[in-house]
Amino acid sequence: MKFSVFTVMTPDLKPEELVSSLQAFGYDGVEWRCTPIPEKVKRNQPSYWGNNLSTLDPRSTDDELKSFHTGSMNSEIEVVSVTPYLTCGDLQETERILQIANKIGAGSIRLGVPQYNRTFHYNDLFDQAVHYLYECEQLCKQYDVKGLVETHHNTIAASASSAYRLVSPFSPDHIGVLYDPGNMVIEGHENYRLGMELLGPYLAHVHAKNAAWVPVEKNEEPLKWESQWTSLPEGFVKWEEVIKDLKAVGYDGFIGMEDFSGKYETKEALQRNLAYFKQLLS
């Protein structure tokens, strides 16, 4: 297996510093967070989903995109994906992200999936998503970039099985699943190997983070709980079991770090996370 970093977890590192750090620490790839950052946000301190300095602007010029590609190539860091926040059905923006991914040599992008909040019926959202994915499949084939559906809480693809139901009508050459056990702590947990076996050739990428459920107020009755991000070894995801199951199904792709715990400074977190996984693999 190979290791990458989704740059949402490296908000205080500019692209050049990030890529050189990944090379120095022994990583194999990078997943560029891709979204516009409003000017007023750029005045704020770096943060995961705010003023993230490791973010690729989808409005970048070809010369700016070339610098992302060249910097990664010179450091022998593979561009694993361009990871935006797409809305299901927005084919214009989806194609723009695919064009960016193609230009910088990325193998995949994250596609949009409908959120589920009890406002619309699941079956209607599913039909909407399938129609969108049908169009995405044609675009992904055109640009030679795979489109991924992420297992993510509060969407209609929270579990491996619900993600599989979405992608199964399509070719795994063009549409796949980003398997995220950390998200599935919050919603969608299934036996890891069962989900991986079900996904089969659609298992295209894995994200690595962890989470736990903790009581909000221990003195309240009834007790109320909330989810919190944790460091990789400390949450509910049994990563040693996930690794064994990934090996069992023959997965040899990327595991992308996405640590939101904030327990360590960014560079220390990068080093600790990679060391943790290499220990598990050994």
N, C-alpha and C positions, 0 to 999 in steps of 0.2 A: 504494500500500500504506500501511497504518497501523501504528502501533507501540504496543505495550502492555508491561507488566511483570508477570511472575508473581512475587508477593510472597515466594516462598520465597527469592529472592535479596536481599531487603531486610530482614533480620532485626532490624536495630537502629533501624528507623524505625517509629514508631507510625502508625496509619492516617491521621490528619490531616496529619502532616508528610509522609508519603509522597505523598498525593494533591496537596498543594500543590507539592511538588517536581516531580511529573510534569507538572503544569500549567506550571510555570516553565521546565522543560527542553524542552517541546514534544512530550510524549507525547500519545497519543490515548485510551489505555485502560489498565485495570488488571485483573489476574486474581488474585482473592483466594485465597490458600492457606486451606483450610478443614479444621481438625482440632482436637480438644481438646488443650490443653496441660496436662499434670499439674501440680499445685501445686508439687511438689518441683522440677520442671524450671524453673518461673518464677523460682527463686532463682539460676539459672545465668546466665552471660553470654549475650547474644544469639547465636544460631547458626542456620544454614539450617534444619535439621530438628529443632532443640531448642526453646529459648526464643525463638521467632520472634515479634517484636512486631507484625508486619504480618499476623497470622493472624486469620481469622474463626472464632469458635467456633460449631460447629453447634448448640450449646445456647443460643445467643443469643435474647433476647426479641425480640418484634416491635419494641419501641422501639429496642433496640440495632441491629437490622437496618436500621431506618429511618435511623439516623445514617450507616451505610455508604452507603445509597442517596442520601441528601440531600447528603452531603459530596461524592460523585462528581458529582452533578448540578450542584451549585453551582460546581464547578470545571470543568464541561464535560468530565469524564473518563468515558468510557464503561466500564461494568462488562462486560467481555468474557466473563468466566467465573467460576464458583465451582469451585475445583479441590481436591477431597478425595482421600483415599486409600481408595477403596472396595474391598471384597472382592467378587469375582464371585459373584453369587447372593444378595447381601444386598439384597433389594428394599426392605425397610423403611428402611434407611439411605439407599438410593438415592433413594427418594421424599422423604425428609426434605431431602436436599440439593437436589432439584429444587424443593421448596417454597421453600427459602431463595433459590435463584437467581431464581425467579419474583418473590419479594417485593422483591429489590433490583435487578431489571431486568437480570439477567445473561442473555446469549444462549446459554450452553452450560455444561455440567459435564463433568468427566472421569469416565468409567465404570470399573468394575473389570474387569480382565483376568486370567485365571489365570496364575500363575507357572509356569515350566517348570524343574524341577530333577532330572529323571530319576526322580522318585518315581512319577508317574502317566503313563500313555500319552497322547501328544499327542491322539489321536483322541477319547479320553474327555474331556479338557480342552476340546477344541474343541466337542464336543456340549454340554457344560455351559455354555460361554460363549454359544453360539447360543441356548440356551433362556433364559438370563438376558437377552440382548439383545432377544429377542422381547418379553419383559415390559417391558424398558426402553423399547422403541419406543412402546408404548402409553402409558407414563407421560410420556415426553417430549412426545408429541402432546398429552396432557391439560394439561401445564403450560406448553406452548409454549416449551420450552427444549431445545436440541439436546444429545444425549449423544455424547461423543467417546471413541474408542479411541485411545490414544497408542502410537506406535511406541516400544517400550521394551525394552531388553535384559532378559534373564532372564524374558521372558513369551512367550506364544504369538503375540504380535503384534510381534515385534522388527523386522520389515521392512515396507516399504510393501505388498509382495505378500501377506505373511501377515496384515496388518491388513485388506487388501482382501478376502481370503477370509472373514474374520469378518463384515465389515459388508455385503458385497454382497447378501445376501438382504433387506436392509432399505431403507427409503426414505431417500435422502440429505437429505430435509427434516427428518428426526428423528434420524438416526444418521450420524455422520461420523468422520473421522480427524484426529487431532492429529499432524502430521508433524514429527518431531524428528530432524534429521540428526546432532545431537550424540550422542544416544543410540545412533544407528546406527554410530558409530565403534566402539563397544564390541561391538555385535552387530547384524547386519541390514543392513549397507551394500549398497546397490544403486545403479546409475546413477540420479542424481537425477531427470532428466527422465522416464526410463522409469517410475519409481515414481509420479511426479505424473500422467503420462498414464494410467497404470493406475487410479489413484484417481479421476480425473475429478471428478464432482460431490461425491464423498465427502471431497475435500481441503478441510477446514473451518478449519484453523488451523495455524500454524507456530510452533515454539519455536526460539529462537536461543541456542545455547551451543556450546562446542567442547571437544574432548578429543584426547588423543594417547596412543600406546602408548610407554612408556619402559622401559628395562631396570631391573630391580630391583637386581641385583648384576652389574656388568659383568664381574667376574672368575669368575663361576660358569660351569660347563659341565654341561649345555647352558645357554645364556643364557635367563633367565626374564624375562618382561615383565608389566607391569601398566598399566592405563589410569589416566590422570589428567586432571582438568578443566583447561582452559587458558583464556586470554582469547580473545575471539572471533577475532582475526586470526591467532592462533598455532597452532591445532590442525590436525587432519587434515581438517576440513570446509572445502571450498573455497567460502566464502560468496559470492564473486563469481559462481561458477558456479551456485550454488543460486538466487541472485537472477535471473540470466539465464533459468534454466529456469522459475522461477515466473512471470516475465513471459511466457515463451513459451507457457505453458498458460493464460494469462489470469487468474492468481490476483491478486486485488486486496484480499484480506482483511488480517487482523492478523498481524504478526510479534511474538511475545512474548518479551522478553528473559528469560533464565534463566541468568545468568552465575554459575557456582560457583567461578571461579578464585581469588577472594579477592585478586587482584593489586592492586586499588585499593579505597579506601574506597567505601562504597555510593554516595554521591551522585556521586563522580567516575566510578565505573563506569557509572552511568546515563547521564551526559553523554557519556562516551567511546563507549559502545555505540551510542547514537543517532547520534552524529556519524559513526561508522564506517559504519553502514548507509545514511545519507543520502548519504555519499560514493559508496558502491557503486551506489546508485540513480541518481546523477547521471552 
